[in-house]
Amino acid sequence: MRTDIFARLDREPEPPKIETPRMSRHRVALFGGTLAFYLAIVIAVLMSSWLVTLDWKVMLFRPYQQWPEIHAALDYYVVLGQRGPTAVMVACWLGWRSWRQHTLRPLLTLGASLLLLNLTVGAVKIGLGRLGPHYATRIGSAELFAGGDIFPSGHTANAVVTWGILAYLAATPRARRYLSAMSAIVSLGVGLTTVYLGTHWLSDVLLGWAAGLLILLGLPWVEPLITRAENWIFAARARLGGAPGRRPAPPEPAADPVPVPAVQQAGDRTAAQSPAHGQAGRPPAAGSRPRPLGTPAAGHAARSERSPVTPAGSRRPPHADRTPRGGTAPARPVAGG
């Protein structure tokens, strides 16, 4: 028994129609506002403005020393922002969704969002090279272009994208609202936890939130590529012969033979031996099918449609040595002796 996802996808001739989010004016406005916020954070850090001063104040406050009793719990909570564990958990859920909805779109959407996350966030991290609070060298400095990789916060951006994709793929508006609120709370908590642990500046978290939100808001532009990828996967699978064929229909059960009277059987045997129906013992023609028992031959009426025939005399062929009843036996020559 097949248990892979394609076994479920092959059960339905056509997948159900799933509503795909479109790039509406409201979404475009949110995307533009988030992009402006993103650029403002980057410029503020590059110019070592008041935002960098705030970063240092929060770092020198050392929240992990102010509230040490919650340190152990937040060490576990911050895992909700790590890319590996969260991607596995969300992929399991979306894999079940793909199985239920007969489509690969949920899994492909998750893969596309994580790819965009790695490309955009990773490029900015490497390009700016900011050091973290634990590795800072000069108080008041932005610590840019020093070989670091913490700006923007990858934990925060990953939490926004990974948990936000559940709201993006929600089937109903009510579920989308609840999941959006849940993903916002989780990503907000993950970002503040990194600040508490001292692994990120406050500006890292702000930029991580903006980076993740930009990916979620821009996903409708990627939907045509996701559709093409899904079609290509199924087409490649069909070319490789991975699609299972249709099962043959089970053979129909043979009908029970109908008992035929002895008189009809004798008549059928006589008809089969007559010249009109071919010589006895001749093999049937190639490709011909045997006639079921009790079925009249072609060109002959059924037994019930024929007039009854009263047999006259014996059916045995005449024999030269036999004497008819009531007759005199012919004289036989007497051998000499």
N, C-alpha and C positions, 0 to 999 in steps of 0.2 A: 504493500500500500504506500503510495507516494505521500510524503508529508511536506514537500517544499512548497514555496509560495506559488509557483507556476501551476501546481495541481489545482489550487483553488481558482486561479485566474482562468483556467481552461474550462471551467464548468459553465460559465455564462458566455453566450455568443457575443454579447456587447456589454461593456462595463457601464454602470449607471453614470448619469451625468452628474459631475461634481462642480459646484460653483467655484470659479476661480476669481480671486480678488483682482480688481482692476485698479489702474492708476487714476483714481478720481481726483478732482480738484482739491478736495480736503486732504487727501494723502500727499498730493504734490506740495501743498502749502506746509504741511508738517515736515516733509522732507527738506524743503528749503529753509525752514526755521531751524531744524536740527543741524543742517550743514553750516549755517551761519554761526550757531553756537559752537560747533566743532572748530571752525576756523578761529573764532574769538579765543578759545582756550589755548590753541596752539600759539597764536600771536602773543597772548599774555605771558605765556611761559618763555617764549623766545626773547621777549623784551624784559624779562625779570621784573615784572610788575608786582602789584599788590598781591596777586594770586600766589606768587612764589613766596612772598613774606608770610602769607597765611599757611602755606605748606610747612614752613619751618616752625611756626608757632604750634601747629598741631603735632608736629614731630617731636618737638622739645617738651611738649606736655606729657608725652609717653602714656597714652591711654592704657596700655597693657600693664603699667605699674599702678595706675589709679584704681583699676578694677581687676585685680588678679583672680578673683573667684570665678569669673566667667571665661577665663583664658582657655581652659580645657574644652569647654563646650563649643567655643568659637573655632577651635582647631578642627573640629569635625564639621561644623557648619560651612566652613569655607570650601569644603570639598564639593559643594553644590555649584561651584564656579570652575572647577577643574574640567578641562576639555575631555579627558579620557573617560572618567566615570559617568559624567552627565551625558556624553554622546551615546554610550552603551545603553543607559537607562531609557533615554528618549527614543533611540533606534528600536528598542524592543517594543515600545508602545506603538510607534509608527509602523513597524512591521506588522503588528496585529491589525492596525487600521488598513494597511494595504491588502491584507488577506480578506478583511471584511468587505472592502469597497472594490475589490477586483481591479486594482490599479497600483502602479509603482510610484505614483506622484508623491505621496507623503515621504517615502524614503529618498527619492530624488531631490525633493525640496530641501530636506535636511542636509543632504550631501552638498547641494549648491550653496546653501547658507554658510556651512562650515568652511567650504572652499573660499568663499568671499571673505569670511572672517580672517582666515589665515593670511590671505593675500594682502588685504588692506591694513589690518592691525599689525601684521608682521613687518610690512614695508615701513610703516611709520616708526615702529620700535627700533628697527635697525638704522633707519635714516637719522633719527634724532639722538639715539644712543644715550639716554638719560640714566643716571645711576639712582639706585633706590636709597631710602632714608638710612639704612644700616651701612651703606657704603659711601655716604656723602663725605666730601673732603673739606669743604669750605662753607661756613655758615652764611646764609643769605644767597648762595649761588643756586642757579637753576640746575646745575650738574648735567648740562647737555653736552653731546658729542664727546662723551667720555668712555664709550664702549659698553654702556648699559643697555638694557632692553625691557624697561618697565613702563614706558610712556607710549601709548595709553595702557591701562590695566587690562591684561588679557583675561584675568578671572572675571572681572566685571562685564567686559564685552561678551565673553562666552556665556555668562549667566543670562544676559539679555537675549542673546540669539537662541540659545538652546531651549530655554523655557518659553521664550516668546514665540517660537515656531509652533508650539502647541496651540496657542491662541490664533495664530495665523491660519492654521489648518482646521480650526473648529468648524463643526458642521452647522451650528445654529448661532444666531446672534447672542443668545443668552449664555451659551457656553463660551463664546468668544469674550464676552465681558468678564466672566468669572476667571477665565484663564489669563486674560490680560492683567487683571488685578493681582493674581497669584504670581505671575512672572515678574511684575514690577516690584512686589514685596521681596521676592527671593533675590533678584538682582540688586536691589537697594541694600538688603542685608549683607550680601556678599561683598559689595563695594566697601561699606562701612567696616566690615570685619577686617579687610585687608589694611585699612587705615589703623584700626585698633592694634593689629599685630605688628605694625610698623614695616610692612613689606611694600607699601605704596604710599606716594604722596596723595594728598586730597585732589590735586589737579589730575593725577593719573586716573582716579576713579571717575571724575567728571567727564574726562575725554573717553573713557571706556563706555560709559553709559551712552554717550552720543554716537560712538562708533557702532555699537550694537544696534541702536535704534535706526541708524541709517541703513543698515543691511536689511532689517525687517521691513522698513518702509519702501525700499527699492526692489523687493522681491517680485512684484508684479511685472517689472521690466524683464525679469529672467524667466517668467512663465513660458513664453514661446520656446526657449531653449530646452526647458524641462520637458515640454510636450514632444519636441523633436527627439530628445534623448530616449524617452519612453518608447516612441514608435521605432526608433532604430534598434533598441534592445529586442523588441519582439520580432522585428524583421530579421535580425541576425539570428535569433533563436530559431525562426522558421527555416532559414537557409541551412542551418546546421542540422536540421532534422530533429530538434529537441522537442517540438510540439507533438504530443501523443495523438495518434490517429483515432478515428472513431471506432468504437468497439463493434464487431459484427453482430447483427441481430441474431438472437438465439433461434435455432431451427424449430419449426413448428412441429408439435407432436403428431406422429402418424395416427391416422384414424384407425379405429378397430375394424378388422375385416368383417364384411357383411356375409352372413351365411347364405349360401346359394343352394337351391334344391337340387337333388340328384339328377332330375330330368333336365334341368337347365345346364348342369355341368356336362351331361352326355351330349346335348345339342351343341354346346360350345366346342367340344372336342371334335365332333363330326364336321362342324363348319371350319375348324382349323385345318382338317385333313383334306378338305375339298380343294380343287385347283383354283377356285376363285380367290382363295385366301392364301395361296402359296403352298408349297410342298412342306410336308412334315419334316422336321429336323433341320430345316434351313436356318442358319443363325440370323438374328435380327440385323437390320441395316445399321451402319455406324451412325451414332448420334441419336438413334431412336430410343425412346423410353418405354419400358415394359408397361403394358396395360394393367391397371389394378384389377384385382379379382372382382368379378361381378359387374364390370363396366362393359357395355356393348361396344363392339368394334365399330370403326368408322364406316359409314355407309349402310349400316344395318339398324333396324329399329330395335328398341328395347324388347325384352322378352314379353312384357305385358302388352305390347302393341301388336305382336304377331298373332295370327289366327292359330288356334290350337290345332295340332296335328295328331291324328289318331294313328298310332303305328299299326300297320297291316303286315302280319307275318313276322318272321324272325329277321333280325338285323344281321344275322350271320351271312357271310358270302356263300354262294353255292359251292358244293364240293363234288367232284366227279364220283367219288367212291361212296357217297351217301345216298340212301334211297329215300325218296319222298314218302311221306306218310300216306298209307293206303295204296301204294303202287307195288308193282312187281319188280323184283330185282332182276336186272338183265343177266342173261346167261354168260357165264365165264368160260373161256376156253379151258379145256382139260388138258393138262400137260400129259404127254405120252409117258407110258411107263410099263 
